[in-house]
């Protein structure tokens, strides 16, 4: 069953395709059926620059468990970075 759980956010970053770096302007996040990962559901991340067309895309599919671990690690490292910058 499709969950249809999805969101889109505006971001600023860089992504690497096969042959080049490009600016990332949007991220699509969904919890639904993955295209490639052999799981019923996954956290699907698409980092894109819509203005540059379909070639400006980095896609990631994560198991729910690994997505939670990644989110936790990102938050921990951001907190450590903020503390380091405050010194």
Contact map, one row per residue, 1 for C-alpha under 8 A:
111000000000000000000000000000000000000000000000000000000000000000000000000000000000000
111100000000000000000000000000011000000000000000000000000000000000000000000000000000000
111110000000000000000000000000110000000000000000000000000000000000000000000000000000000
011111000000000000000000000001110000000000000000000000000000000000000000000000000000000
001111100000000000000000000001110000000000000000000000000000000000000000000000000000000
000111110000000000000000000111100000000000000000000000000000000000000000000000000000000
000011111000000000000000000111000000000000000000000000000000000000000000000000000000000
000001111100000000000000011110000000000000000000000000000000000000000000000000000000000
000000111110000000000000011100000000000000000000000000000000000000000000000000000000000
000000011111000000000000111000000000000000000000000000000000000000000000000000000000000
000000001111100000000001111000000000000000000000000000000000000000000000000000000000000
000000000111110000000011110000000000000000000000000000000000000000000000000000000000000
000000000011111000000011100000000000000000000000000000000000000000000000000000000000000
000000000001111100001111000000000000000000000000000000000000000000000000000000000000000
000000000000111110001111000000000000000000000010000000001100000000000000000000000000000
000000000000011111111100000000000000000000000000000000000100000000000000000000000000000
000000000000001111111100000000000000000000000000000000111100000000000000000000000000000
000000000000000111110000000000000000000000000000000000000000000000000000000000000000000
000000000000000111111000000000000000000000000000000000000000000000000000000000000000000
000000000000000111111100000000000000000000000000000000000000000000000000000000000000000
000000000000011110111110000000000000000000000000000000000000000000000000000000000000000
000000000000011110011111000000000000000000000000100000010000000000000000000000000000000
000000000001111000001111100000000000000000000000100000000000000000000000000000000000000
000000000011111000000111111000000000000000000011100000010000000000000000000000000000000
000000000111100000000011111000000000000000000011110000000000000000000000000000000000000
000000011111000000000001111100000000000000000011110000000000000000000000000000000000000
000000011110000000000001111110000000000000001111000000000000000000000000000000000000000
000001111000000000000000011111000000000000011111000000000000000000000000000000000000000
000001110000000000000000001111100000000000111100000000000000000000000000000000000000000
000111100000000000000000000111110000000001111000000000000000000000000000000000000000000
001111000000000000000000000011111000000011110000000000000000000000000000000000000000000
011110000000000000000000000001111100000111110000000000000000000000000000000000000000000
010000000000000000000000000000111110001111000000000000000000000000000000000000000000000
000000000000000000000000000000011111111111110000000000000000100000000000000000000000000
000000000000000000000000000000001111100000000000000000000000000000000000000000000000000
000000000000000000000000000000000111110000000000000000000000100000000000000000000000000
000000000000000000000000000000000111111001000000000000000000110000000000000000000000000
000000000000000000000000000000000101111100000000000000000000000000000000000000000000000
000000000000000000000000000000001100111111000000000000000000001000000000000000000000000
000000000000000000000000000000011100011111000000000000000000000000000000000000000000000
000000000000000000000000000000111100001111100000000000000000001100000000000000000000000
000000000000000000000000000001111100101111110000000000000000111100000000000000000000000
000000000000000000000000000011110100000011111000000000000000111100100000000000000000000
000000000000000000000000000111110100000001111100000000000011110000000000000000000000000
000000000000000000000000001111000000000000111110000000000011100000000000000000000000000
000000000000000000000000001110000000000000011111000000001111000000000000000000000000000
000000000000001000000001111100000000000000001111100000001110000000000000000000000000000
000000000000000000000001111100000000000000000111110000011100000000000000000000000000000
000000000000000000000111110000000000000000000011111110011000000000000000000000000000000
000000000000000000000000110000000000000000000001111111010000000000000000000000000000000
000000000000000000000000000000000000000000000000111110000000000000000000000000000000000
000000000000000000000000000000000000000000000000111111110000000000000000000000000000000
000000000000000000000000000000000000000000000000111111110000000000000000000000000000000
000000000000000000000000000000000000000000000000010111111000000000000000000000000000000
000000000000000010000000000000000000000000000000000111111000000000000000000000000000000
000000000000000010000101000000000000000000000001110111111100000000000000000000000000000
000000000000001010000000000000000000000000000111100001111110000000000000000000000000000
000000000000001110000000000000000000000000000111000000011111000000000000000000000000000
000000000000000000000000000000000000000000011110000000001111100000000000000000000000000
000000000000000000000000000000000000000000011100000000000111110000000000000000000000000
000000000000000000000000000000000101100001111000000000000011111000000000000000000000000
000000000000000000000000000000000000100001110000000000000001111111100000000000000000000
000000000000000000000000000000000000001011100000000000000000111111100000000000000000000
000000000000000000000000000000000000000011100000000000000000011111110000000000000000000
000000000000000000000000000000000000000000000000000000000000011111111000000000000000000
000000000000000000000000000000000000000000000000000000000000011111111100000000000000000
000000000000000000000000000000000000000000100000000000000000011111111110000000000000000
000000000000000000000000000000000000000000000000000000000000000111111111000000000000000
000000000000000000000000000000000000000000000000000000000000000011111111100000000000000
000000000000000000000000000000000000000000000000000000000000000001111111110000000000000
000000000000000000000000000000000000000000000000000000000000000000111111111000000000000
000000000000000000000000000000000000000000000000000000000000000000011111111100000000000
000000000000000000000000000000000000000000000000000000000000000000001111111110000000000
000000000000000000000000000000000000000000000000000000000000000000000111111111000000000
000000000000000000000000000000000000000000000000000000000000000000000011111111100000000
000000000000000000000000000000000000000000000000000000000000000000000001111111110000000
000000000000000000000000000000000000000000000000000000000000000000000000111111111000000
000000000000000000000000000000000000000000000000000000000000000000000000011111111100000
000000000000000000000000000000000000000000000000000000000000000000000000001111111110000
000000000000000000000000000000000000000000000000000000000000000000000000000111111111000
000000000000000000000000000000000000000000000000000000000000000000000000000011111111100
000000000000000000000000000000000000000000000000000000000000000000000000000001111111110
000000000000000000000000000000000000000000000000000000000000000000000000000000111111111
000000000000000000000000000000000000000000000000000000000000000000000000000000011111111
000000000000000000000000000000000000000000000000000000000000000000000000000000001111111
000000000000000000000000000000000000000000000000000000000000000000000000000000000111111
000000000000000000000000000000000000000000000000000000000000000000000000000000000011111
